[in-house]
Amino acid sequence: MARVLFINVGSEGHINPTIGVVQELISRGVEVVYLCIEAFRERIEMTGATVRIVDGQQFIQAFISGGRDYLLERVNGLLLTADIVIPSVLEQIKGERFDYIIHDSMFGCGRLLAQMLKLPAINSCTSFAQTKESFDQIMERFYIEAPTEIVKPIDDKYQSLTVKIKERYGGEIHSPYEVFCNPAPLTIVYTTREFQPYGDVFDQTYKFVGPSISSRLTPDHFDFSAIKGKSLIYISMGTVFNQAIHFYKLCFEAFGNTDHTIVMSVGDKVQINDLGPIPKNFIVKNYVSQTDMLQYTKLFITHGGMNSAHEGLYYGVPLIVIPQSADQPIVAEQVANIGAGIKLQMEGLCATQLREAADQVLSLSTFKKAVATIRDSFRTSGGYHQAVDEIFESSIGEKK
């Protein structure tokens, strides 16, 4: 039986696409040991994997301490997590045998650990993939456009961290790209080449398997009979950038007392009582099962996280995307480019603008046609089944 070390010290958006992959690996006789943070222990254990825990609080503190304003600062933040992650992982797997490692693409120590453990590596890419050329272009702009007094200390920090990591762990780091994107002999990308920006530039070591949509394995007590047959608009700003009380009140203003039924998920950091009076056509919850809800939805208003955009389009739902951070602006651009929705900016957004955008998406057949096309391509791409097929067909995942 093959034994796999899966390392993913990421947020919901990095964890969720891997759930189906882990379940599928286990169903095909692979033993999976999965390192994650405590918040996802139960979810991963329900797949049948053995779970080991990395201190999520220390990891986040180390990552943020690198700085957030420039890409190289984020690279430094990932390098600073090495002292949190590497000793913990090595201690927890001491004496164990693994056949290969699967690591998240934006988990800075993935490639390092593969080197140290001398294991073949597979890169699990839950965002859009990046080539070294496209990444280097972003870095080059930083070095050219940012003032020297900003560039030098950040670059000096990067150089000192790479030297320290080599001295302490023996890991070779040749470029910021290796830290931020963790290239590997095989990269599983959870989208299609059609949705990936410049998808045709990636070689055959990148396997575009489409969205990995599986059961979230979390209980949901929502009464779906209350929304069947309704003109349903679903609103969710994800699990990270969701403390948006002003925006939620804006939605009340835009859609309150209309003919639409609105389900709005506000996350666990918002007290529903703080939102004030809730219009009668709104159902506001801290959490709903998004994949279940989307099967009843006519329009999805989202922050444009990769998971959310994929899930909406997979279920044939047009989107209004209001990006907040990270890769969300790029996701929003792609949604608009393929005609599957509209991109709006949170800054300056008013209730009239939001309502008119919703009316446009709901009334024009062009959006429905574009969504149907991308839905079909997503559903035929294979998802987590195809991901495991690609792993097994590679030299890395050949049956042991």
Residue pairs with C-beta under 8 A, 6 or more apart in sequence:
1 29
1 30
1 31
1 400
2 29
2 30
2 31
2 99
2 100
2 397
2 399
2 400
3 30
3 31
3 33
3 96
3 97
3 98
3 99
3 400
4 25
4 30
4 31
4 32
4 33
4 98
4 99
4 100
4 101
4 102
5 33
5 35
5 93
5 98
5 100
5 101
5 102
5 117
5 119
6 18
6 22
6 32
6 33
6 34
6 35
6 49
6 101
6 102
6 103
6 124
7 34
7 35
7 89
7 101
7 102
7 103
7 104
7 107
7 109
7 110
7 113
8 14
8 15
8 18
8 34
8 35
8 36
8 103
8 104
8 107
8 124
9 35
9 36
9 37
9 54
9 56
9 59
9 81
9 85
9 104
9 107
10 36
10 104
10 106
10 107
10 126
11 239
11 240
12 238
12 239
12 240
12 307
13 126
13 127
13 238
13 239
13 240
13 305
13 306
13 307
14 104
14 106
14 107
14 126
15 36
15 40
15 43
15 44
16 126
16 212
16 216
16 307
17 124
17 126
17 190
17 211
17 212
17 307
17 384
18 102
18 124
18 126
18 212
19 43
19 44
19 47
19 212
19 214
19 215
19 216
19 217
19 384
20 212
20 213
20 214
20 383
20 384
20 385
20 387
21 102
21 124
21 188
21 212
21 384
21 387
21 388
22 32
22 34
22 44
22 47
22 48
22 49
23 47
23 48
23 214
23 384
24 384
24 385
24 387
24 388
25 32
25 388
25 391
26 32
26 47
26 48
26 49
28 388
28 392
31 50
32 47
32 48
32 49
32 50
33 49
33 50
33 51
33 52
33 93
33 96
33 98
34 44
34 47
34 49
34 50
34 51
34 52
35 51
35 52
35 53
35 54
35 89
35 92
36 44
36 51
36 53
36 54
37 53
37 54
37 55
37 56
37 59
38 53
38 56
39 56
41 51
41 53
43 216
43 217
43 218
44 51
45 51
46 217
47 217
52 89
52 92
52 93
54 84
54 85
54 88
54 89
55 84
55 88
58 84
59 81
59 84
59 85
62 77
62 80
62 81
62 83
62 84
63 74
63 77
63 78
63 80
63 81
64 77
65 77
65 80
66 73
66 74
66 75
66 76
66 77
66 78
66 79
66 80
66 157
67 73
67 74
67 76
67 77
67 154
68 74
68 77
70 142
70 146
70 150
70 154
71 138
71 139
71 142
71 176
71 180
72 139
72 142
72 154
72 155
72 158
72 176
73 154
74 180
75 108
75 158
75 176
75 179
75 180
76 154
76 157
76 158
76 161
77 108
78 106
78 107
78 108
78 109
78 179
78 180
79 108
79 158
79 161
79 162
79 165
79 173
79 179
80 161
81 108
81 109
82 108
82 109
82 112
82 165
82 168
82 169
83 168
85 109
85 113
86 109
86 112
86 113
86 116
86 169
89 109
89 113
90 116
98 117
98 119
99 119
99 120
99 400
100 119
100 120
100 121
100 122
100 396
100 397
101 110
101 113
101 114
101 117
101 119
101 120
101 121
101 122
102 121
102 122
102 123
102 124
102 391
103 109
103 110
103 111
103 113
103 114
103 121
103 122
103 123
103 124
103 182
103 184
104 110
104 124
104 126
104 182
105 123
105 124
105 125
105 126
105 127
105 129
105 181
105 182
105 187
106 126
106 127
106 180
106 181
106 182
107 182
108 179
108 180
108 182
110 121
110 123
110 182
110 184
111 121
111 171
111 178
111 179
111 182
111 183
111 184
112 165
112 169
112 171
112 173
114 120
114 121
114 184
115 170
115 171
115 172
116 169
116 170
116 171
120 185
120 395
120 396
121 184
121 185
121 186
121 396
122 184
122 185
122 186
122 187
122 188
122 391
122 394
122 396
122 397
123 181
123 182
123 183
123 184
123 186
123 187
123 188
124 188
124 190
125 187
125 188
125 189
125 190
126 190
126 306
126 307
127 306
127 326
127 327
128 189
128 191
128 196
128 197
128 306
128 327
128 330
128 331
129 181
129 187
129 189
129 196
129 202
129 206
130 177
130 181
131 201
131 202
132 175
132 177
132 181
132 183
134 198
135 176
135 177
135 180
135 181
136 175
136 177
139 176
139 177
142 151
143 151
143 155
158 176
162 173
165 171
165 173
166 172
166 173
173 179
177 183
185 205
185 394
185 396
186 205
186 207
186 390
186 391
186 394
186 396
187 205
187 206
187 207
188 207
188 209
188 387
188 390
188 391
189 196
189 202
189 206
189 207
189 208
189 209
190 209
190 210
190 211
190 212
190 306
190 310
190 383
190 387
191 208
191 210
191 211
191 306
191 310
192 199
192 208
192 210
192 377
192 378
192 381
193 199
193 200
193 202
193 208
194 338
194 374
194 377
195 334
195 338
195 374
195 377
195 378
196 202
196 208
197 330
197 334
199 208
202 208
207 386
207 387
207 390
208 381
209 381
209 382
209 383
209 384
209 386
209 387
209 390
210 377
210 378
210 379
210 380
210 381
210 382
210 383
210 386
211 310
211 311
211 313
211 314
211 378
211 381
211 383
212 383
212 384
212 387
213 291
213 310
213 311
213 314
213 383
214 383
214 384
215 291
216 289
216 290
216 291
218 289
220 287
220 288
220 289
220 292
222 285
222 288
222 289
222 292
222 293
224 292
224 296
226 283
227 261
227 263
227 283
227 296
228 296
230 260
230 261
230 296
231 259
231 260
231 261
231 298
231 362
232 260
232 261
232 262
232 263
232 296
232 297
232 298
232 299
233 255
233 260
233 261
233 262
233 263
233 297
233 298
233 299
233 300
233 301
233 358
234 262
234 263
234 264
234 265
234 290
234 293
234 294
234 297
234 299
234 300
234 301
234 317
235 248
235 251
235 262
235 263
235 264
235 265
235 300
235 301
235 302
236 242
236 264
236 265
236 288
236 290
236 300
236 301
236 302
236 303
236 308
237 244
237 247
237 266
237 267
237 302
237 303
237 322
237 324
238 267
238 302
238 303
238 305
238 308
238 324
239 267
240 305
240 325
241 303
241 324
241 325
242 266
242 267
242 269
242 270
242 303
243 267
243 269
243 270
244 346
245 270
245 274
245 275
247 322
247 346
247 349
248 264
248 266
248 270
248 275
248 284
249 275
249 276
250 349
250 350
250 351
250 354
251 262
251 264
251 282
251 301
251 354
252 275
252 276
252 277
252 278
252 279
252 282
253 351
254 351
254 352
254 354
254 355
254 358
255 262
255 279
255 281
255 282
255 354
255 355
255 358
256 279
256 281
256 282
257 279
257 280
257 281
258 281
258 355
259 281
260 281
260 358
261 281
261 283
262 279
262 281
262 282
262 283
263 282
263 283
263 285
263 288
263 293
263 297
264 282
264 283
264 284
264 285
265 285
265 286
265 287
265 288
265 290
265 293
266 272
266 275
266 284
266 285
266 286
267 286
267 287
268 286
268 287
270 286
272 278
272 284
272 285
272 286
275 284
278 284
290 308
290 311
291 311
291 315
294 300
294 311
294 312
294 314
294 315
294 317
295 315
297 312
297 315
297 317
298 317
298 362
299 317
299 318
299 319
299 320
299 358
299 361
299 362
300 308
300 312
300 317
300 318
300 319
300 320
301 319
301 320
301 322
301 354
301 358
302 308
302 309
302 312
302 319
302 320
302 321
302 322
303 321
303 322
303 323
303 324
303 328
304 319
304 321
304 322
304 323
304 324
304 328
304 329
304 331
304 332
304 335
304 343
305 326
305 328
305 331
306 327
306 331
309 319
309 321
309 331
309 334
309 335
310 378
312 318
312 319
313 319
313 335
313 340
313 371
313 374
313 375
313 378
314 375
314 378
314 379
315 375
316 371
316 372
316 375
317 371
318 340
318 341
318 361
318 362
318 367
318 368
318 370
318 371
319 335
319 340
319 341
319 342
319 361
320 341
320 342
320 344
320 354
320 357
320 358
320 361
321 328
321 331
321 332
321 335
321 336
321 341
321 342
321 343
321 344
322 332
322 343
322 344
322 345
322 346
322 349
323 329
323 331
323 332
323 343
323 346
324 346
332 343
333 343
335 341
335 343
336 342
336 343
338 370
338 373
338 374
339 366
339 367
339 369
339 370
340 367
340 370
340 371
340 374
341 361
341 367
341 371
342 357
342 360
342 361
344 353
344 354
344 357
361 367
382 389
391 397
392 398
392 399
